[in-house]
């Protein structure tokens, strides 16, 4: 996804912010009101059992989780 970007709405002022795909997983600031933007994840983020709770506690946005086992 080279040169791709995504529009992330600010939860404070509602303005859309263009975020480069290369900034995946990083929090930024709104270009209009300077409020913090939630980190953007545009691809699945694989987690292990120890990292799952930590990720869920830190991430403030909605999360879609898929669980599977090889058996």
C-alpha positions as MATLAB code, in Angstrom:
seq = 'XXXXXXXXXXXXXXXXXXXXXXXXXXXXXXXXXXXXXXXXXXXXXXXXXXXXXXXXXXXXXXXXXXXXXXX';
ca = [
       0.000    0.000    0.000;
       2.728    2.357   -0.948;
       1.600    5.996   -1.207;
      -1.793    5.084    0.273;
      -3.540    7.163    2.878;
      -6.687    6.926    4.947;
      -9.153    9.457    6.328;
      -9.391    9.306   10.107;
     -12.132   11.417   11.722;
     -11.237   13.413   14.832;
     -13.431   12.423   17.775;
     -13.167   15.979   19.165;
     -13.977   18.240   16.215;
     -15.173   15.782   13.549;
     -12.704   16.925   10.873;
     -11.223   14.271    8.568;
      -7.459   13.817    8.746;
      -5.464   12.184    5.965;
      -3.089    9.649    7.527;
      -0.396    7.933    5.418;
      -0.563    4.125    5.412;
       3.070    4.127    6.544;
       1.902    5.498    9.932;
      -0.080    2.341   10.743;
      -0.357    1.779   14.495;
       0.807    5.273   15.448;
      -1.321    7.886   17.165;
      -1.304   11.349   15.636;
      -2.846   14.758   16.169;
      -5.763   16.385   14.399;
      -4.592   19.024   11.944;
      -7.536   21.246   12.913;
      -7.905   21.119   16.725;
      -4.657   19.263   17.664;
      -6.565   16.582   19.643;
      -5.050   13.100   19.710;
      -6.187   10.716   16.963;
      -6.576    7.014   17.607;
      -3.922    4.766   16.052;
      -4.919    3.376   12.678;
      -4.730   -0.334   11.851;
      -5.725   -1.130    8.270;
      -4.415   -4.712    8.178;
      -4.971   -7.593   10.614;
      -2.746   -7.308   13.660;
      -1.727  -10.803   14.838;
      -1.527  -11.133   18.620;
      -0.351  -13.890   20.911;
      -2.085  -14.758   24.166;
       0.212  -12.598   26.347;
      -0.126   -9.571   24.050;
      -3.896   -9.696   23.550;
      -4.969   -8.218   26.914;
      -2.311   -5.523   26.706;
      -3.427   -4.476   23.215;
      -7.120   -4.396   24.168;
      -6.420   -2.309   27.282;
      -4.281    0.228   25.382;
      -6.378    0.587   22.222;
      -9.281    2.990   22.664;
     -11.138    2.264   19.436;
     -13.383   -0.581   18.331;
     -11.698   -3.956   17.875;
     -12.755   -6.875   15.676;
     -11.210  -10.106   16.919;
     -11.020  -13.436   15.110;
      -9.922  -16.493   17.066;
      -8.850  -19.747   15.466;
      -6.899  -22.884   16.228;
      -5.003  -25.180   13.837;
      -6.883  -28.306   14.912;
];
